[in-house]
Amino acid sequence: MESEVTLMEMLEAREARVRAQEDLHKRYGAPVISFTLNIAGPVKDSPLIRRAFRAGQAQLEVGLTSARLPVLERVEHLAPTGCEALYAVGGTAHEIKTVCVSIEEASPLGRLFDMDVLDRDCHKLDREKPRNCIVCGAPGKGCASRRVHSVEELQTATRRIMEEYFAADDGEKVSSLATRALLDEVCTTPKPGLVDRANNGSHRDMDIFTFTASIASLAPYWGKCFQIGRKTAALTPAETFQSLKQSGQGAERTMFAATGGVNTHKGVIFSLGLICGAAGRLWRAEAPCRDPEVILAECASMVSAAVEKDFAALSPDSARTAGEQVYLERGLTGVRGEAAQGFPGVLHTALPVLEYALKSGRSKNDAGVIALLHLIARGTDTNMVARGGLEKTKKAAEDCTQLVKRSPLPEMEEIARLDQEFIRDNLSPGGCADLLAAAFFLRSWNEIR
């Protein structure tokens, strides 16, 4: 894809583009946008360049839609000579040019966008003022006309613009999707023993508003984890984990400040923060890793040694959390054990069940409830053991197992009855809820194209 092109090939591509523009004019009698990228040098096409082009297309199409300028037809051509897209658009050339210039000037990628607008007579509309130099920022076309900067300088500046844009944009997407995953998890109803839209489950110190306050306060944290992973990708996985651990301690303080000291998301700060950090470690500007299996395997490589060391050092005197005490008493490793194994509950239970339920026509809410039941059925939630004891936890897991055996897609009324039993027994599968949130996030992250 990164082959060099000749001047003759570029001239032929330009002539073909002009013919395509004229054809659109003849068929629609409407203004035409010719969208290409400003790429210096003989290599005009690469995975990163195509990603920048797709981002520009998305911004352009959203801009036209927002301005109520209908796209009559789009013609696209991706080739070694560069990425091209032509749009016949309903509206005046001036209105269309205003949208294009706004995108070119407002987007961090905009300096690379070349969105020419041709009016109904096929005349190109000029910008009111030329753009600044891509390398030094000098105003006007002086640097280009005098060839002040080498091709290598232009290529370096171009790649920097693209990489910085996608690093920031992907970090924002991670924050947004992780926040949405937590909102999806708490809104999923009914969840046996857990806070949801119907009730507070087995809890007396929190409700759905406690959760939304916590989720809002944690929104910046997920993108920070992604950037930590990205910036420490050259270090060992264990070193990345240490950096994430420090950030997670700060996130816990943020959560407690937002909830008045109530622990709503301590477990997920660890698990989902680790997953976001793994996505950052595996990130590449041209193609971020979106494969859940690869991301979760990276989580295991980051924490396995530390988890083994932590458990080996535990004693009755040093155990501080309910999870650590359950490990000493029952050998259950909880969320840290899940992480050290690459979150098998997410990969082999929650994600497949979510997909199955959704493909079977169930709503996102119901698919989430059913995935949670499968997670509870595994019987490994240390939060349930700490609250209700091992026997009640085993019975609850068996009840969930029998329910999904009778019907792979049980009705919500049956699960609502199970909810009341969990509340009676003071059971709350908080660890399973965290795995469900992780599955929601990974599914959304994997769907981005």
C-alpha positions as CSV (number, residue, x, y, z in Angstrom):
1,M,0.0,0.0,0.0
2,E,3.0,2.3,0.6
3,S,4.4,2.2,-3.0
4,E,5.8,5.4,-4.5
5,V,4.0,7.0,-7.4
6,T,5.4,9.0,-10.4
7,L,4.5,12.5,-11.5
8,M,2.9,11.0,-14.6
9,E,0.6,8.8,-12.4
10,M,-0.4,11.8,-10.3
11,L,-1.2,13.9,-13.4
12,E,-3.3,11.0,-14.8
13,A,-5.1,10.7,-11.5
14,R,-5.9,14.4,-11.5
15,E,-7.3,14.3,-15.0
16,A,-9.5,11.3,-14.0
17,R,-10.7,13.3,-11.0
18,V,-11.6,16.3,-13.2
19,R,-13.6,14.0,-15.5
20,A,-15.5,12.5,-12.5
21,Q,-16.3,16.1,-11.3
22,E,-17.7,17.0,-14.6
23,D,-19.8,13.9,-14.7
24,L,-21.3,14.7,-11.3
25,H,-22.1,18.3,-12.5
26,K,-23.8,17.0,-15.6
27,R,-26.0,14.6,-13.7
28,Y,-27.0,16.8,-10.8
29,G,-26.3,20.4,-11.8
30,A,-25.2,20.9,-8.2
31,P,-22.0,22.1,-6.5
32,V,-19.3,19.4,-6.0
33,I,-16.9,18.9,-3.2
34,S,-13.5,17.4,-4.1
35,F,-11.9,16.0,-1.0
36,T,-8.3,14.9,-1.0
37,L,-5.4,15.0,1.5
38,N,-2.3,17.2,1.3
39,I,0.5,14.6,1.4
40,A,4.0,15.6,0.4
41,G,6.4,13.2,-1.3
42,P,6.0,10.2,-3.6
43,V,4.0,8.0,-1.1
44,K,0.4,9.1,-1.2
45,D,-1.3,6.1,0.4
46,S,-0.8,4.1,3.6
47,P,-2.9,2.7,6.5
48,L,-2.4,5.9,8.5
49,I,-3.2,8.2,5.5
50,R,-6.4,6.2,4.9
51,R,-7.4,6.5,8.5
52,A,-6.9,10.3,8.3
53,F,-9.0,10.3,5.1
54,R,-11.8,8.4,6.7
55,A,-11.8,10.8,9.7
56,G,-12.0,13.7,7.3
57,Q,-14.9,12.1,5.5
58,A,-16.8,11.6,8.8
59,Q,-16.3,15.2,9.8
60,L,-17.3,16.4,6.4
61,E,-20.5,14.3,6.3
62,V,-21.5,15.3,9.8
63,G,-20.8,19.0,8.9
64,L,-23.0,18.8,5.8
65,T,-25.8,17.0,7.7
66,S,-25.7,19.6,10.5
67,A,-25.9,22.4,7.9
68,R,-28.9,20.6,6.3
69,L,-27.0,20.2,3.0
70,P,-28.0,16.9,1.5
71,V,-25.4,14.7,-0.2
72,L,-26.9,13.7,-3.6
73,E,-24.1,11.3,-4.5
74,R,-20.7,10.3,-3.2
75,V,-17.9,8.9,-5.5
76,E,-14.9,7.4,-3.8
77,H,-11.5,6.4,-5.2
78,L,-8.7,4.9,-3.0
79,A,-5.5,4.3,-4.9
80,P,-1.7,4.5,-4.6
81,T,-2.0,8.0,-6.0
82,G,-4.1,9.0,-2.9
83,C,-7.5,9.0,-1.4
84,E,-10.2,10.9,-3.2
85,A,-13.9,11.5,-2.6
86,L,-16.3,13.6,-4.7
87,Y,-19.7,14.8,-3.3
88,A,-22.6,16.3,-5.2
89,V,-24.3,18.4,-2.7
90,G,-27.7,20.2,-2.6
91,G,-27.3,23.9,-1.6
92,T,-25.3,26.9,-2.7
93,A,-21.5,26.7,-3.2
94,H,-21.0,29.4,-0.6
95,E,-22.9,27.5,2.0
96,I,-20.9,24.4,1.2
97,K,-17.6,26.2,1.2
98,T,-18.4,27.7,4.6
99,V,-18.8,24.2,6.1
100,C,-15.6,22.9,4.4
101,V,-13.4,25.9,5.6
102,S,-14.8,25.5,9.1
103,I,-13.7,21.9,9.2
104,E,-10.3,22.6,7.7
105,E,-9.7,25.3,10.4
106,A,-11.3,23.7,13.4
107,S,-10.1,20.1,13.2
108,P,-6.5,19.2,14.4
109,L,-6.3,17.2,11.1
110,G,-7.7,20.0,9.1
111,R,-4.4,21.3,7.8
112,L,-4.1,18.0,5.8
113,F,-7.6,18.3,4.4
114,D,-8.1,19.7,0.9
115,M,-11.8,20.3,0.5
116,D,-12.3,22.1,-2.8
117,V,-15.8,23.3,-3.7
118,L,-16.8,23.8,-7.3
119,D,-19.9,25.8,-8.0
120,R,-22.7,24.9,-10.5
121,D,-20.5,26.3,-13.3
122,C,-17.6,24.1,-12.2
123,H,-15.6,27.1,-11.0
124,K,-13.5,26.5,-7.9
125,L,-14.2,28.8,-4.9
126,D,-11.1,30.2,-3.3
127,R,-10.4,30.6,0.4
128,E,-10.5,34.1,1.8
129,K,-7.0,33.6,3.3
130,P,-4.4,31.0,2.6
131,R,-3.5,28.5,5.3
132,N,-0.3,28.6,7.3
133,C,2.8,26.4,6.7
134,I,2.5,22.9,7.9
135,V,6.0,22.9,9.3
136,C,6.8,26.3,10.8
137,G,3.3,27.9,10.9
138,A,4.3,30.9,8.8
139,P,1.3,32.6,7.3
140,G,0.4,32.4,3.6
141,K,2.0,30.3,0.8
142,G,5.5,31.7,1.0
143,C,7.1,28.6,2.3
144,A,5.5,26.4,-0.3
145,S,6.2,28.8,-3.2
146,R,9.9,29.1,-2.2
147,R,10.2,25.5,-1.2
148,V,11.7,26.4,2.1
149,H,11.1,23.0,3.7
150,S,12.4,19.6,2.5
151,V,10.0,16.8,1.6
152,E,11.3,14.9,4.6
153,E,10.3,17.9,6.9
154,L,6.9,18.0,5.3
155,Q,6.4,14.2,5.7
156,T,7.6,14.4,9.4
157,A,5.1,17.2,10.1
158,T,2.3,15.3,8.4
159,R,2.9,12.1,10.3
160,R,3.1,14.1,13.6
161,I,-0.2,15.8,12.9
162,M,-1.9,12.4,12.2
163,E,-0.4,10.5,15.1
164,E,-1.1,13.3,17.7
165,Y,-4.7,13.6,16.4
166,F,-5.4,9.9,16.7
167,A,-3.7,9.5,20.0
168,A,-5.9,12.2,21.5
169,D,-9.1,11.1,19.7
170,D,-8.7,7.4,20.6
171,G,-8.1,8.4,24.2
172,E,-11.3,10.4,24.2
173,K,-13.2,7.5,22.7
174,V,-11.8,5.2,25.4
175,S,-13.1,7.6,28.1
176,S,-16.4,7.9,26.5
177,L,-17.0,4.2,25.9
178,A,-15.8,3.2,29.4
179,T,-18.1,5.8,30.9
180,R,-21.0,4.5,28.8
181,A,-20.1,0.9,29.8
182,L,-20.5,1.8,33.5
183,L,-23.7,3.6,32.9
184,D,-25.0,0.6,30.9
185,E,-24.0,-1.7,33.7
186,V,-25.8,0.2,36.5
187,C,-28.9,0.7,34.3
188,T,-29.1,-2.9,33.4
189,T,-32.2,-4.2,35.2
190,P,-33.0,-6.5,37.1
191,K,-29.6,-7.4,38.5
192,P,-29.8,-9.8,41.4
193,G,-28.6,-8.1,44.6
194,L,-27.2,-5.1,42.8
195,V,-28.1,-1.5,42.4
196,D,-30.2,-0.9,39.3
197,R,-33.1,1.1,38.0
198,A,-35.6,-1.0,40.1
199,N,-34.0,-1.0,43.5
200,N,-30.8,-0.7,45.6
201,G,-30.3,-4.5,45.7
202,S,-28.6,-5.6,48.9
203,H,-27.2,-2.2,49.6
204,R,-28.3,0.4,52.1
205,D,-25.6,3.0,51.6
206,M,-25.9,3.6,47.8
207,D,-28.5,4.0,45.0
208,I,-28.3,4.6,41.3
209,F,-27.6,8.3,41.8
210,T,-24.6,7.4,44.0
211,F,-23.4,5.3,41.0
212,T,-23.9,8.1,38.4
213,A,-22.0,10.6,40.6
214,S,-19.2,8.1,40.8
215,I,-19.2,7.4,37.1
216,A,-19.2,11.1,36.2
217,S,-16.2,11.7,38.5
218,L,-14.2,8.8,37.0
219,A,-14.8,9.8,33.3
220,P,-11.3,11.3,32.8
221,Y,-9.6,8.4,34.4
222,W,-10.1,5.9,31.6
223,G,-8.5,8.1,29.0
224,K,-5.6,8.7,31.4
225,C,-5.1,4.9,31.7
226,F,-5.1,4.6,27.9
227,Q,-2.4,7.3,27.6
228,I,-0.3,5.8,30.4
229,G,-0.4,2.5,28.4
230,R,0.5,4.3,25.2
231,K,3.4,6.3,26.6
232,T,4.9,3.3,28.5
233,A,4.5,0.8,25.7
234,A,8.2,0.6,25.2
235,L,8.6,-0.4,28.9
236,T,7.9,-3.8,30.3
237,P,4.2,-4.7,30.9
238,A,4.9,-4.8,34.7
239,E,6.3,-1.2,34.6
240,T,3.1,0.0,32.8
241,F,1.1,-1.7,35.6
242,Q,2.9,0.2,38.3
243,S,2.1,3.5,36.6
244,L,-1.5,2.4,36.3
245,K,-1.6,1.4,39.9
246,Q,-0.5,4.9,41.0
247,S,-3.2,6.5,38.8
248,G,-5.8,4.0,40.2
249,Q,-5.1,5.1,43.7
250,G,-5.9,8.7,42.7
251,A,-9.1,7.5,41.0
252,E,-10.2,5.8,44.2
253,R,-9.8,9.1,46.1
254,T,-11.8,10.8,43.4
255,M,-14.6,8.2,43.7
256,F,-14.8,8.4,47.4
257,A,-15.0,12.2,47.2
258,A,-17.9,12.0,44.8
259,T,-19.8,9.4,46.8
260,G,-19.2,10.6,50.3
261,G,-17.0,7.7,51.1
262,V,-19.1,4.9,49.5
263,N,-17.2,2.3,47.5
264,T,-19.1,2.0,44.2
265,H,-16.3,1.3,41.7
266,K,-13.1,0.3,43.5
267,G,-13.0,-3.1,41.7
268,V,-13.7,-1.7,38.3
269,I,-11.1,1.1,38.7
270,F,-8.6,-1.8,38.8
271,S,-10.1,-4.1,36.1
272,L,-11.4,-1.6,33.5
273,G,-8.4,0.7,34.2
274,L,-6.1,-2.2,33.4
275,I,-8.0,-3.0,30.2
276,C,-7.8,0.7,29.0
277,G,-4.1,0.7,29.8
278,A,-3.6,-2.5,27.8
279,A,-5.5,-0.9,24.8
280,G,-3.0,1.9,25.1
281,R,0.0,-0.3,25.2
282,L,-1.2,-2.1,22.0
283,W,-2.2,1.2,20.2
284,R,-0.9,2.1,16.8
285,A,-2.0,5.3,15.1
286,E,-2.9,3.5,11.8
287,A,-4.8,0.7,13.4
288,P,-5.6,0.5,17.2
289,C,-5.9,-3.0,18.6
290,R,-9.6,-3.7,19.1
291,D,-9.4,-7.5,19.6
292,P,-10.7,-8.4,23.1
293,E,-8.6,-11.5,23.3
294,V,-5.3,-9.7,22.5
295,I,-6.2,-6.8,24.9
296,L,-7.1,-9.2,27.7
297,A,-3.9,-11.3,27.2
298,E,-1.9,-8.1,27.5
299,C,-3.7,-7.5,30.9
300,A,-2.4,-10.8,32.1
301,S,1.1,-10.0,31.0
302,M,0.9,-6.8,33.0
303,V,-0.3,-8.1,36.3
304,S,0.4,-11.8,36.6
305,A,3.8,-11.5,38.4
306,A,2.6,-8.8,40.7
307,V,-0.6,-10.7,41.6
308,E,1.4,-13.9,42.4
309,K,3.7,-11.9,44.6
310,D,0.9,-10.2,46.4
311,F,-0.9,-13.4,47.2
312,A,2.3,-15.1,48.3
313,A,2.9,-12.3,50.8
314,L,-0.6,-12.4,52.3
315,S,-1.1,-13.4,55.9
316,P,-3.9,-13.0,58.4
317,D,-2.2,-9.9,59.8
318,S,-1.6,-8.2,56.4
319,A,-5.0,-8.9,54.8
320,R,-6.8,-5.6,54.6
321,T,-9.7,-6.1,52.1
322,A,-12.6,-8.5,52.1
323,G,-11.2,-10.1,48.9
324,E,-7.8,-10.8,50.6
325,Q,-9.5,-12.4,53.6
326,V,-11.6,-14.6,51.3
327,Y,-8.4,-15.7,49.5
328,L,-6.8,-16.7,52.8
329,E,-9.9,-18.5,53.9
330,R,-11.2,-20.0,50.6
331,G,-8.4,-19.7,48.0
332,L,-10.6,-17.5,45.8
333,T,-8.5,-15.0,43.9
334,G,-11.2,-12.5,42.9
335,V,-10.6,-9.8,40.4
336,R,-6.9,-9.9,40.7
337,G,-6.9,-13.6,39.8
338,E,-9.2,-12.9,36.9
339,A,-6.8,-10.2,35.6
340,A,-3.8,-12.5,36.0
341,Q,-5.5,-15.1,33.8
342,G,-6.6,-12.5,31.2
343,F,-10.2,-12.1,32.5
344,P,-11.6,-15.4,31.3
345,G,-15.0,-14.4,32.7
346,V,-15.1,-11.6,30.2
347,L,-13.6,-13.4,27.3
348,H,-15.3,-16.8,27.6
349,T,-18.5,-15.9,29.4
350,A,-19.8,-12.3,29.3
351,L,-18.8,-11.4,25.7
352,P,-20.1,-14.6,24.1
353,V,-23.4,-14.5,26.0
354,L,-23.9,-10.8,25.2
355,E,-23.4,-11.6,21.5
356,Y,-25.7,-14.6,21.6
357,A,-28.5,-12.8,23.4
358,L,-28.3,-9.7,21.1
359,K,-28.2,-11.8,17.9
360,S,-31.3,-13.7,19.3
361,G,-33.2,-10.4,19.3
362,R,-32.9,-9.5,23.0
363,S,-32.4,-5.9,24.0
364,K,-29.1,-4.6,25.3
365,N,-30.6,-4.5,28.8
366,D,-31.8,-8.1,28.7
367,A,-28.6,-9.3,27.1
368,G,-26.7,-7.7,30.0
369,V,-28.9,-9.3,32.6
370,I,-28.4,-12.8,31.0
371,A,-24.6,-12.3,30.7
372,L,-24.6,-11.4,34.4
373,L,-26.4,-14.6,35.3
374,H,-23.8,-16.6,33.5
375,L,-21.1,-14.8,35.4
376,I,-22.7,-15.4,38.7
377,A,-23.1,-19.1,37.8
378,R,-19.3,-19.4,37.8
379,G,-19.4,-19.0,41.6
380,T,-16.1,-17.1,41.9
381,D,-17.4,-13.7,43.1
382,T,-15.5,-12.9,46.3
383,N,-17.8,-10.0,47.1
384,M,-20.7,-12.5,47.4
385,V,-18.7,-14.8,49.7
386,A,-17.6,-11.9,51.9
387,R,-21.2,-10.7,52.3
388,G,-23.2,-14.0,52.5
389,G,-20.8,-16.8,53.1
390,L,-19.6,-19.6,50.9
391,E,-22.8,-21.8,51.2
392,K,-25.2,-19.0,50.1
393,T,-22.8,-18.1,47.3
394,K,-22.8,-21.7,46.0
395,K,-26.6,-21.9,46.2
396,A,-26.9,-18.6,44.3
397,A,-24.5,-19.8,41.6
398,E,-26.4,-23.1,41.3
399,D,-29.8,-21.2,41.1
400,C,-28.4,-19.1,38.2
401,T,-27.0,-22.2,36.5
402,Q,-30.3,-24.0,36.7
403,L,-32.1,-20.9,35.4
404,V,-30.0,-20.6,32.3
405,K,-30.1,-24.4,31.7
406,R,-33.9,-24.3,31.6
407,S,-33.9,-21.5,29.2
408,P,-30.7,-20.0,27.6
409,L,-32.6,-16.7,27.4
410,P,-34.7,-16.5,30.6
411,E,-37.4,-13.9,31.0
412,M,-36.8,-10.9,33.2
413,E,-39.7,-11.8,35.5
414,E,-37.8,-14.9,36.6
415,I,-34.6,-12.9,37.3
416,A,-36.6,-10.3,39.3
417,R,-37.7,-13.1,41.6
418,L,-34.0,-14.1,41.9
419,D,-33.2,-10.5,42.8
420,Q,-35.4,-10.7,45.9
421,E,-33.7,-13.9,47.0
422,F,-30.3,-12.2,46.7
423,I,-31.5,-9.3,48.7
424,R,-32.9,-11.6,51.4
425,D,-29.5,-13.3,51.7
426,N,-27.5,-10.1,51.5
427,L,-25.7,-11.2,48.3
428,S,-24.2,-8.7,45.9
429,P,-22.2,-9.9,42.9
430,G,-20.2,-6.7,42.5
431,G,-17.2,-8.5,40.9
432,C,-19.5,-10.0,38.3
433,A,-20.9,-6.5,37.6
434,D,-17.4,-5.2,37.0
435,L,-16.8,-8.0,34.4
436,L,-20.1,-7.1,32.7
437,A,-19.0,-3.5,32.5
438,A,-15.7,-4.6,31.0
439,A,-17.6,-6.7,28.4
440,F,-19.8,-3.8,27.5
441,F,-16.6,-1.6,27.0
442,L,-14.7,-4.2,24.9
443,R,-17.7,-4.9,22.7
444,S,-18.1,-1.2,21.9
445,W,-14.4,-0.6,21.4
446,N,-14.3,-3.6,19.0
447,E,-17.2,-2.2,17.0
448,I,-15.5,1.0,16.0
449,R,-14.5,1.1,12.4
